[in-house]
Amino acid sequence: MSTDAPDALAPATDFYAVDDLIDPGDLEIRDRVRAFCAREVTPVINDYWERAEFPAHLVPKLADLGIAGGTVKGHGSAGMSAVAAGLVAAEWARADGSMGTFHGVHSFLAMQSIDLLGSEEQKERWLPEMARMEKIGAFGLTEPDHGSDAVALGTTATRDGDGFVLNGAKKWIGNGSIADLVIIWARDEEGDVGGYVVEKGTPGFTATVMTGKTALRAVWQAEITLDNSRVGSENKLANCRNFKDVSQVLDRTRYTVAWRALGVAQSAYELALAHTLQREQFGSPIAGYQLVQEKLARMLAEITTMQLMCWRLSTLADQGRMTAAMASLAKMNCCKKARTIIADARDLFGGDGILLEHHIARHHADIEAIYTFEGTDHVQALIVGREVTGLSAITGRRPRKD
C-alpha cells in the first residue's frame, strides 16, 4: 500500500461531527467494516483490479463480519438499520468500489428481492445460506437492449406444467458468473413481470464474464443467456406481481448508492490531503499553496453536504418515510459531487495520480460506473422532476385536462 494512504481508522472527513448524530451501534458496525477493509482489502486490491480478477479468498472472511443481508431481518441476516447499511456501503466504497459492488448485489439486490417478494418458505430456503455467504446471489434485470428502460424487458417466462421456461438475455449482471442463484426478471404470457430464481447448474443458463472494463475491474459482471431454462413454480417469487414490485427493490437499494458515492469521495479527499501534506515542490509541501487549499476546502464542503444528505435520507428510510424521488435525488446529487471531488483529488496528485499504487487512479475509474448504475444521472433527474412537477418527461407529458 502506498505511503500516501492515510490512517484508515482516522478519516479526516467528519468536519461537522456527523458521527454525533449516529447510533453508537451503527458506528460499531461501520468501524468493524472499516478495520476489515484496512486489513484485508486495501493492501491487495490494486493487484486484483489491474488483473481484472475477483478476490474470491475474501468471501469467507467477509462472511465472518456478519453483515450480509444489510437491512433484511431474520433468517440469519444482519437486520441493521438503513443508516448502518449506508455506512457499510460507504466503507466498502471507501476501500474499493469492486468489493462494494459484490456486497451490494448480494446483500441488497438479491437478498432484499427474496425478503421483500418471496414467501416465507422461499425466504427460509435461500436466505440463511446467503446470510452465511455459503450461497452467493445475483440480480438479473438489465438486458442488452434495456437499461434505463428496464420496464420494457424482453426476457420471457412461459408456463410449462408445474414450472416455467425462461428465454432471453441479460447484461451487466454483477456476480452473475459466480452466483449460486440469480434472480431473473422476466415477463409472462400475460405481460406481467416476475422474479424467477435460477440456481447454478440449471440447463440452458450460461453466464460469461464481461471483459475490457475500465471500472470496477475487480468484480465480475456477466452476460447471461437463457435458452429454454426451466425452473419449478416454487422458484418464482411468490409476491411479485408486476414491475412496480421490482421497483420496490430498486428504491430500497438506491439510497446505498448515494452512500457509496460518498465513500469514494471521502477516500479521494483523504488520499489527496495526505499526499499534499507530504509532497514538496519549490521547497515546501504543496498543501501550503493557496490553490491547493482552496481545492481541498471545496472538496470538504461537498463531502459534508453529502454526509448530511445521506444521513437524513437513511433516517427517513428507517422511519418508512423515504420516497423513490428522495432516493433518486440523493443518488443524482452525491454521484455528481463525488465525480468532481475525485477528479480534483486526482489532479492534486499530478503525474502520480495515474499510478495504481496511490489508489486514486482506481477511484477515478470506478466512480464512472457508480455514476451510471442503478439509474443514470439523467434518469434520476427525471424521476425527481416528475415528482416536483407532476409531469413525466420519461413517458411523455400528462395530457391537459382542459
N, C-alpha and C positions, 0 to 999 in steps of 0.2 A: 504494500500500500504506500502511496506517495506520502512524503512528509508534509505535503500541503493539506492533507486531511486533518480537520480539527478534532478535538476530543469528542468522540461520537456521543458521549453521555452528557456533554455540557454544551448544548447548542446556544448560539448567540442570537436567536431569533425571537425570543419571548419578551419583546421590548415593553409591552403593555401588561405584563404579568397575567396573561390569559390563563395560565395554569391555575391561578387562584379561583377561576370560575368552574373548574372541572373537579368532579368527584375523585377523591383520592384512590378509590378502587379502579377507576378508569385510567388514572395516571399510572397505577401499578402495572396494568396490562400493557400500556404503551411502553413503559420503561423495560419491561420484560422483552418485548419485541425489539426495542432499540438495542439492548445489550446483545441479543442473539444476532442481530444484523451486524453489529460491530465485530463480533467474534467470528461469525461463520460466513457472512455474505460478502461484505466489503473487501476483505483481504483476497478473495478468489474470483470475484465476479467478472473483472475485466478480461481475464483469460477465456472464460466461458463465452462472454459476449463477443469477443473477437473471433472465436472459433464457431460461433452460432450453435453452441452446444448447451443443452439444458442441464443444469447441475442436479441431476437426479439424486445424488447422495445426500442432498439437503432435506429431502422429503421426510425421511424418518425423524430427523432432528426437529423439523418444523412441526411434525405431529406431536412431539413431546411438549410443545409450547401450549397446547390445549386451546387454540384459538379458532380451529376450523368451525365453520358454520356461522361465524360472526354473530348476528342478532337472532339466529334460529334458537328457539328454546326447546329443551327436551331432547330425547333421543341421543344423548351424549354430546350435544353441541355446546358451544361456548355460552350462548344465551346472553351476550353482552349488550350494553346499551348502544344506541346509534352513535352517541358521542365516542364511546370506546372503539366502535367499529371504524369510525372515521379516523381516529388517532392511529389505529393499527394500519389502515390504508396509507396514511401519510408516512408512517415509519418505513413500510415496505418501499414506498416510492423514494423516500429519502436515501435509502440504501441502494435500491436498484429497481427500475421500472419493470424489468422482466419478471422478477420474483413477485412483484406486486400484481402483475397480470395473472400469474399462475394462481396465487392465493385468491384474487378477486373472482376469477372464473369458477374455481372450485367451491369456495365458501359462499359467495353471494349469488352469482348467476345460476349455478347448478343446484346447490343445496337449498337456496331460497325458493327456487321453482318447485322443488318437491315439497318443501314445507308449506308453501302458500297454496299449491294447486293439487297436491297429492292427497289420497285418502289416508286414514290412519294406518292401514295395513301397508300402504306404499311407503309411508314415512318410516315405519319400523323395519321395513325390508331393506331400505337403502341408507337412511341417514346415519345409523350408528357406525357402520363401517366407514362411511365418508367422514364422520367426525373424528374417527381414529386415523383417517387418511390411509386406511387399508384399501380403499377403493377411491379412485380419482374421478371427478366429474367434469363434464364439458357441456356447453350450451350452444346448440346448433340452430341459429336463427338466420344470420346473414347468408345471402346467396350470391353467386357470381353476377347476377343482373339486378339484385335487390339489396341495397344497403340502407340508405336513408328511407327508402320506401319499402321497408321490410314487410309492411302490411300486405303488399302485393305478392307475397311469396308464392313460388310455383311448385314447391315440393308437395307431393300428393300422398294421401293415406287412403287406401281403398279397403273397404271391409272384405274380409275373406274368412268365412266361417267364424271361428272364435278368436280371430286376430285381425291384423291389418298388414297390408303390403305397402311398403314405402318406396317411392321412386323420386329421384331428384338429385340436386347438388347443393352443397354448402361451401362457403369460403370464409377464411379468416377465423376459423374455429379454434380458439385458444385451448390447449391441452387435448385437442381432438385426436392426435395420433397416439397419445399415451393413456387416454382415459379408459377407465373400466366401464363407464356408462356415459353416453352422450344423449342429452335431451334434444330430440329433433322436432322442430316445429313444422307441422305440415297441415295441408288443407284437405278436408274430407270431401265426399261426393256432394254434400250439401253446401260446401263452401266455407264451413266452419273450421277455425284453426284449433288444433290440439297439440299437446305435448306428448311425444312418444319416447320412452326410454329405450334406447338401443344399447344393448350390452356387448362388451367385447366378444369377438368371435362370431357375431351374427352374420350369416351368409349374405353376400351382396353388399355388405358395408365395407368401403375402402376409404382409408384416411392417408393422405400423402402430405408430408411436411413441406410447407412452402419455403422456398429459398430465395436468396437475393434481397432480403430485407435490409434496410438501413436504420431500423429502430427496433427496440425490444428483441435483439438478436438472441438473447439467452433464454427465451421462451419460444416454444414451438407452436405455430399456428398451422392448421391443416386445411387442405381442400378435401372435401368429403363427397363421395358419390354413393348413392343408394340405388341399387339395381335389384328390384324385387326383393327387398329386405323385409322379412316377415317378423313381426313381434306379436306376442299374445295380447289379448284385450286387457290383461292385468298390468301391462306395461304402458297403457295410456293413462296419463294423469287424470284422475277421476273428476277433478273440479275445474278443469279448463274447458270453457265453453266457446270462447271466441278470442279475437286478438286483443280485446280490452284486458283479458286476464294476463296475457303476455306482457302488456304494457305495465300492469301492476308490478311485475318483477323488475322491469327496467326502471320504473320510477323509484323503486326502493333501493336500487343499487347505484343509480346515477349520482346520488349525493356523495358516495365514496370516491367517485372520480374527481370531484372538486377537491376533496382532501388529498388525493394523490397528486394533483397539480400543486397543491400547497407543499407537500412533502418534497417534491423535486425542487421547487423554488427555494425552500429552506436550505436544502443541501447545497444548491448552487451559490447562494449567498454566503453560507458558512465557509465553503471552499474558497470563494473569492476573497472574503475578509482575511482568512488565514494566509492566503497567498500574497495579498498586497502588503500585509504586515511584515512578511519576511523577504519579499522580493525587493532588492535595492537597485535603483538606477540613478545615475547622476549623484551618487554619494549618499542617498538616503532611501528609506522604504517608500515605495510608491503610494502607500496608504496616506502619506503626509501631503500629497498633492491635492489641490483643490478639485480638479476634475474627477479624481478617483473618489474623494469623499462625497462629492455631490451624487455620483452614481450609486455609491453604497447607501447613502441616506434614502434615495428614492426607491431602491430595491427593498429596503427595510420597511418603508412606509407601505408599499404594496403588499408585502408579506403580512404585515399587521392587519390590514383591512381584510385580507383573505382569511386569516385566523379567526377573526371575529365573525365573518360571514359563515364560515364552515361550522364554527361552534354553535351559532344561533340556529342554523339550518338543522343541525343534528338534534338540538334540544327540541325544536318543533317536531322533528320526526319521532322523538321519544314520547311526545305528548299526543301523537296521532294527528298533528296539525299541518304537516308538510304536504304541499301540493306538488303536482308534476311540474308546474311552471316555476315554483320555488327552486326545485332541484335543477331545472334547466338553467335558471338564472345564475346559480352558483357554478355550475359546470362551465357555462359560457364565460363568465367573468374570471374565474380563477385560472382556467386554462389559458386564456388570452394574456393575463398578467404574468403567469408563470413563463410563458414563451418569451416575453420581453425580458424578464428578470434573468433567465438562463442565458439568453443571448448577450446581455450586458456582462454577466459573470464570465462567460467565455472570452469576451473582449478584454476583460481585465487581466486575463492570463496571457495575453499576447500570443506568441507562437506556441507556448506551452499548452495553450488551450485546445490544440488539436491532438494532443497525446493522451492516449487512454490512461496512462499511469496517474494522471491528475484527476481522473473521474469526470471532470466537467464535460469532456467531449461525449461521453456516453449519455449523460443527462441531456446534452444539447440535441442529440439524435433522438432519444426516447420521447422527449416532450412532443415531438411531431405526431407520434402515434396516440398519446394521451389526449392531445388536442382534437383528434379526429374521432376516436372510437366512442361508442355509446351515444352517438349523435354528434354530427359536425357542429362547428360554431354557428353556421348559418341556420341549421335546423333548430338548434336551441333558441336562437334569437326569434325564430318564427313561432315557436311554442310560447315564448314569453309574450310576443306581440299579439298572438291570438287571445291570450289571457287578458291583456290590458285593453284591447280594442273590441273584442267580441267578433272579430273578423278573421277568417282563416286565409292566410296567404299561401298555405301549403296545398289546400284542395280547392282554392278559389273563394272569392268573397261571398258571404251570405247574401242572398237576394234581398233587395229592399222591400219592405212591407208596403210601401206606398206605390 
